[in-house]
Amino acid sequence: MQDELADHNFQVIAVAIDENTEAVRGFMNGITYPVLMDVDHVLTELYAISNVPAVVMIDEHDTIVQPNWNAYATDTFKHYTGIDSGEQLDIIRQWVINDTPMMSVDEAKTAVGDLSAEEEQARLHFRIANHLRGTGDHDGAARNFDRASALAPHDWTIRRAMMPLRGQDPFGDEFFALAAEYNEAGRPFHGVAARSTK
């Protein structure tokens, strides 16, 4: 998409909510756009993102025209999400080429609410846990990771992000248990749901 729409003043910027630069670098083969690292999860707080992947579209005037939206670039997870990436990519094309956003600027301002008080507290506990982990206080880190999980049980930017920090495989048994919990809860998404263009 970056190459396809480059002549339309379009720029993709990816943000990895991760601290393992080498792991992220392994996914960057063939990628021609910037990939930033957000170790402290600042972006997820700024844009009220609790599920990933998420797309935020910002125009040339720094106006958010599409807030936190669960679009996918490929159909790799279509069997799991039910989201057709082609339809989501067409929405981006319509915005970039025809200046036809998915919603009005006024709708975009209110489409995604702020994080709840519990979600904000969960983010703070996550940061504290990560700091304590870095200082070698593994018991303190574990208590705060557990508290963050309890406060925001369906927040993937916390629950899945903490897996490698706790020595768990983010694609292993813990991940599949998280995915099952998420499905049982009705797949809550703090943001704009994917839409069909048909």
Buried (B, 14 or more C-beta within 10 A) or exposed (E): EEEEBEEEEBEBEBBBBBBEEEEBEEEEEEEEBEBEEBEBBEBBBEBBBBBBBBBBBBBEEEEBBBBBBBBBBEEEEEEEBEBBBEBBBEBBBBBBEEEEBBBEEEBBEEBBEEBBEEBBBBBBBBBBBBBBBEEEBEEBBBBBBBBBBEBBBBBBBBBBBBBBBBEBEBEEEBBEEBBEEBEEEEBEBBBBEBBEEE
